[in-house]
Amino acid sequence: MKKRKIHSMLLTAVLLVSMLFGGCGSKDSAATSDLTKVTLNEVAHSIFYAPMYVAIEEGYFADEGINLELVTGYGADKTMTALLTDEADIGFMGSEASVYTYLQGAEDYAVNFAQLTQRAGNFLVSRTPIDNFDWDMIKGAYVLGGRKGGMPQMVFEYILKMNQIDRDSDLTIDTSIDFGSTAAAFSGAKEGDAGYADFTVEFEPHATSLETQGKGYIVASLGVDSGYVPYTAFSAKKSYLEKNPDTILSFTKALQKGMDYVASHSADEIASVIQPQFPETELSTITTIVNRYQSQDTWKEDLVYSEDSFMLLQNILMEAGELENYVPFEALVNNSFSNQAKP
C-alpha cells in the first residue's frame, strides 16, 4: 500500500511537470509564431555594427514583432547575391553594391532604407610602430588592401588621393586576398616572402588583435581621415519594400532603439550587452574597440540616409573608376521608414 501511494505521488508529479513544460512549450511556440521571420544577411560580423547587435541582444526586434535570423555573408558581393536570390530579406552592406546592381539593369534592384554608420570602420596597421604617422610615410610600401570596388578599398584610395598619393605609382596595393583573411596573411607572412606587407587595412577586432599579439600597430583611422562617409546601410529589394512596408518599419524602429542605446550609454555598458555576439573576444577588448568607434563619431543618431551622403558615395565611386554616370538618389534611397522611426 505504501509503495502504491509513492508510485501514485510520483505519477502525479510527472504529470504536473509534463503539463508545466507542455504549457511553456505551447506558449513559446505561440509567441514565436506571432513574430514575422526576417532573414538579415550582414556583410561582416564586426563590433563596428554595435547598434545592430544591441538591438538583437536587448530584444528590440522581438519587441517590434520580428523573429530575426542573422547570417554573415563575408563580402558585399555575397550579401547582395543572397538578397537578389531571396536567400535574405534584408541586406546590410556598403551602398556601392546597390549602385552596381542598379547599373547592371536589375529590374527588382536593392533600395537602401536605413544608414547605420557614417565613418569608415577600418584602420591602417603597420608592421612596425610609428609615432606621428603621416600618409606620406606609406609611399613605396606594400599594403594589403580590400576587394577592388568595395568600400574599404575605395575609402583607402580616397584618402590617398586627398593626400596627393598616387595609388598606382606611389605604392603597391594587394587586393587579391579574401575579405577577412588579410590579418592572417599579414601576421603569418615572414620577411622575404612574396607578399610580405608593410601595412594592412583592417576592421575590428582584427586590428586590435594584431596589436595585442604584437604583430602590428594601429597608426591611422580611415574613419577619421576620410571624414563622414555613408559606409554601411540596410537595403531590401524594391518588391520586398512594396509588399512588406510594416515589416520594414518595425525592423527600422528596432534598429533606431539600438542607435538610441549606443548614443546614451558608455562603452563599458555597450560592450557588456554585445559580448554574446563575440564570445571569442575578451570583454576588455570589446570595450576598447567600442570606445574607439564611439570617440570617432562612427554611428549616426538616426537612420536617415541624406542625399548629400549618397552624392559623396558616388563621388568616391567616380574617383575610384567604378562609376561613369550618377544614379538618381530617389531610385536607390527610401527614407520613409527611417523618418518614421526617428526619435
C-alpha positions in Angstrom: 0.0 0.0 0.0 2.8 2.3 0.9 4.6 1.6 -2.4 1.4 2.2 -4.4 1.0 5.5 -2.6 4.5 6.5 -3.5 4.0 5.5 -7.2 0.8 7.5 -7.3 2.6 10.6 -5.9 5.4 10.2 -8.5 2.9 9.8 -11.3 1.1 12.9 -10.2 4.4 14.8 -10.1 5.4 13.6 -13.5 2.0 14.7 -14.9 2.3 18.1 -13.3 5.8 18.6 -14.7 4.7 17.4 -18.1 1.8 19.8 -18.1 4.0 22.6 -16.9 6.6 22.1 -19.6 3.9 21.4 -22.2 2.3 24.7 -21.3 5.6 26.5 -21.6 6.3 24.9 -25.0 3.0 25.9 -26.3 3.4 29.4 -25.1 6.8 29.7 -26.7 5.6 28.3 -29.9 2.7 30.6 -30.0 4.9 33.6 -29.2 7.4 32.6 -32.0 4.5 32.1 -34.5 3.3 35.6 -33.7 6.6 37.1 -34.9 7.5 37.8 -38.5 10.5 35.9 -39.7 13.1 38.1 -41.3 16.5 36.9 -42.6 19.2 39.5 -42.5 22.5 39.0 -44.3 25.3 41.1 -42.9 28.5 41.9 -44.9 30.7 41.0 -41.9 30.3 40.3 -38.2 32.1 43.2 -36.6 31.9 45.4 -33.4 31.7 48.2 -36.0 28.0 47.4 -36.2 27.4 47.6 -32.4 23.9 49.3 -32.6 22.5 46.4 -34.6 23.8 43.8 -32.0 22.4 45.9 -29.2 19.0 45.8 -30.8 19.4 42.0 -31.1 20.6 41.4 -27.6 18.2 43.8 -25.9 15.3 42.1 -27.7 14.2 45.2 -29.7 13.5 43.2 -32.8 11.3 40.8 -30.9 9.6 43.8 -29.2 8.7 45.0 -32.7 7.3 41.7 -33.8 10.3 40.3 -35.7 12.0 36.9 -35.4 15.4 37.9 -36.8 17.8 35.3 -38.4 21.3 36.8 -38.8 23.5 35.4 -41.5 27.1 36.6 -42.3 27.8 37.0 -46.0 31.6 37.8 -45.8 31.6 40.4 -48.5 29.2 42.9 -50.1 29.1 40.9 -53.3 28.0 37.7 -51.5 25.5 39.7 -49.3 23.9 41.3 -52.4 23.7 37.9 -54.2 21.8 36.5 -51.2 19.4 39.4 -51.3 18.8 39.2 -55.0 18.2 35.4 -54.9 15.8 35.7 -52.0 18.1 33.9 -49.6 17.8 37.0 -47.5 15.0 39.6 -46.9 17.3 42.4 -45.9 21.0 43.0 -46.7 23.5 45.0 -44.7 26.5 46.2 -46.7 28.1 49.2 -48.4 25.7 51.0 -50.6 28.0 50.8 -53.5 26.6 47.3 -54.1 23.2 48.7 -54.7 24.6 51.2 -57.2 26.3 48.4 -59.1 23.2 46.3 -59.2 21.1 49.1 -60.4 23.5 50.0 -63.2 23.6 46.3 -64.3 20.0 46.6 -65.2 18.4 44.5 -62.5 14.6 45.1 -62.6 14.0 44.3 -59.0 17.0 46.1 -57.6 18.0 46.7 -54.0 16.9 50.0 -52.3 18.6 51.5 -49.2 16.2 52.3 -46.4 18.5 52.9 -43.4 22.1 54.1 -42.9 23.9 52.8 -39.8 27.5 54.1 -39.9 28.8 57.5 -41.0 32.5 56.8 -40.9 34.8 54.1 -42.2 35.4 51.4 -39.6 38.8 50.2 -40.7 42.3 51.1 -39.6 45.8 51.2 -41.1 48.0 48.7 -39.3 51.8 48.9 -39.6 54.3 46.1 -39.3 56.4 48.3 -37.0 55.4 51.0 -34.5 55.3 54.6 -36.0 54.9 57.7 -33.9 53.1 60.6 -35.5 52.2 58.8 -38.7 51.8 60.9 -41.8 50.3 59.5 -45.0 53.5 60.3 -46.9 55.1 57.5 -45.0 53.1 55.0 -47.0 54.9 55.9 -50.2 56.9 52.9 -51.5 55.1 50.5 -49.2 53.4 47.2 -49.9 49.9 47.3 -48.5 47.2 44.6 -48.1 44.0 46.4 -49.1 40.4 45.4 -49.6 38.4 44.0 -52.6 38.6 46.2 -55.6 35.4 48.1 -55.9 34.4 47.6 -52.3 34.0 50.4 -49.8 37.1 49.6 -47.6 39.4 49.8 -50.7 37.7 52.8 -52.2 37.8 54.8 -49.0 41.5 53.9 -48.7 42.1 55.2 -52.2 40.0 58.3 -51.4 42.3 59.1 -48.5 45.4 58.5 -50.7 44.1 61.0 -53.3 43.3 63.5 -50.6 46.9 63.3 -49.6 48.2 63.6 -53.2 49.4 60.0 -53.2 49.0 58.0 -56.5 47.6 54.6 -55.8 49.3 53.1 -58.8 52.8 54.6 -58.8 53.5 55.6 -55.2 52.8 52.3 -53.5 51.7 48.7 -54.1 48.2 47.6 -53.0 47.4 43.9 -53.0 43.6 43.5 -53.5 43.8 39.7 -54.1 43.2 38.4 -50.6 39.7 37.4 -49.5 37.7 39.7 -47.2 38.5 38.9 -43.6 41.7 37.0 -44.4 44.2 39.9 -44.6 45.0 39.9 -40.9 46.0 36.3 -41.0 48.0 36.8 -44.2 49.7 39.8 -42.6 50.6 38.1 -39.4 51.6 34.8 -41.0 54.0 36.2 -43.6 57.7 36.1 -43.0 60.2 38.7 -44.1 61.5 37.8 -47.6 58.2 36.0 -48.5 56.3 37.2 -51.6 53.6 39.4 -50.4 55.3 40.4 -47.2 53.4 43.6 -46.4 54.5 46.8 -44.6 50.8 47.7 -43.9 47.4 46.2 -43.9 44.0 47.8 -43.8 41.9 46.1 -41.1 38.5 46.1 -39.5 38.0 45.3 -35.8 38.6 43.1 -34.0 41.4 42.1 -36.3 43.2 45.5 -36.0 43.3 45.3 -32.2 44.1 41.6 -32.3 47.2 42.3 -34.3 48.3 44.9 -31.8 47.5 42.6 -28.8 49.7 39.9 -30.4 52.5 42.3 -31.1 52.2 41.6 -34.8 51.0 45.0 -35.9 50.4 48.6 -34.7 47.4 50.8 -35.5 48.8 54.0 -36.9 45.8 55.7 -38.5 42.0 55.5 -38.6 40.5 55.6 -42.0 37.2 56.7 -40.4 38.8 59.8 -39.0 41.0 60.6 -42.1 38.3 60.2 -44.7 35.7 62.2 -42.8 32.0 61.5 -42.8 31.2 58.8 -45.4 28.0 56.7 -45.8 29.8 53.4 -45.1 27.1 50.8 -44.5 23.4 50.7 -44.9 20.4 48.3 -44.9 18.7 47.5 -48.1 15.9 45.3 -49.5 14.6 44.5 -53.0 12.2 47.0 -54.3 9.5 44.4 -54.4 10.0 43.4 -50.8 9.7 47.0 -49.7 6.5 47.4 -51.6 5.0 44.1 -50.2 6.2 44.4 -46.6 6.2 48.0 -45.5 5.0 47.2 -42.0 7.9 44.7 -41.5 10.5 47.2 -42.8 9.1 49.9 -40.5 9.2 47.5 -37.5 12.8 46.5 -38.4 13.8 50.1 -38.7 12.2 51.0 -35.3 14.2 48.2 -33.6 17.4 49.5 -35.2 16.7 53.0 -34.0 16.3 51.7 -30.5 19.8 50.3 -30.8 21.1 53.6 -32.1 19.5 55.4 -29.2 21.1 53.0 -26.8 24.7 53.5 -28.0 24.1 57.2 -28.1 23.2 57.3 -24.4 25.4 54.6 -22.8 29.1 54.1 -22.1 31.5 51.9 -24.0 31.5 49.6 -20.9 27.8 49.2 -21.0 27.6 48.7 -24.7 30.4 46.1 -24.7 28.6 44.1 -21.9 25.4 44.0 -24.0 27.0 42.8 -27.2 29.6 40.4 -25.7 27.4 37.4 -26.5 27.8 38.2 -30.2 31.6 37.9 -29.8 32.2 35.0 -27.4 35.8 34.6 -28.6 36.8 38.2 -27.8 37.7 39.4 -24.3 35.3 41.9 -22.8 38.1 44.3 -22.3 39.0 44.2 -26.0 35.4 44.7 -27.0 35.2 47.7 -24.7 38.4 49.2 -26.2 37.0 48.8 -29.7 33.6 50.2 -28.8 35.3 53.2 -27.2 37.4 53.7 -30.3 34.4 53.8 -32.6 32.3 55.8 -30.2 35.0 58.5 -29.8 35.4 59.0 -33.6 31.6 59.5 -34.0 31.1 56.4 -36.0 27.3 55.9 -35.5 24.6 58.3 -36.6 21.9 59.5 -34.3 19.2 58.4 -36.7 19.0 56.1 -39.7 18.1 58.7 -42.4 20.3 58.5 -45.5 20.9 62.0 -46.7 21.2 63.0 -50.4 24.5 64.7 -49.7 25.8 61.4 -48.3 24.7 59.5 -51.3 26.3 62.0 -53.6 29.6 61.7 -51.6 29.4 58.0 -52.0 29.0 58.3 -55.8 31.9 60.8 -55.9 34.1 58.2 -54.2 33.0 55.6 -56.8 33.8 58.0 -59.6 37.2 58.8 -58.3 37.9 55.0 -57.9 37.0 54.5 -61.5 34.0 52.3 -60.6 31.2 54.6 -61.8 30.7 56.5 -65.1 27.2 58.0 -64.5 25.4 59.2 -61.4 22.4 57.2 -60.2 19.3 59.2 -59.0 19.0 59.4 -55.2 15.3 58.7 -55.4 15.9 55.4 -57.2 18.1 53.9 -54.6 17.2 55.5 -51.3 13.8 55.3 -49.5 13.8 57.3 -46.2 10.2 56.9 -45.4 10.8 54.2 -42.8 13.8 55.9 -41.2 12.0 59.2 -40.9 9.0 57.5 -39.1 11.4 55.7 -36.8 13.3 58.9 -35.8 13.1 59.7 -32.0 
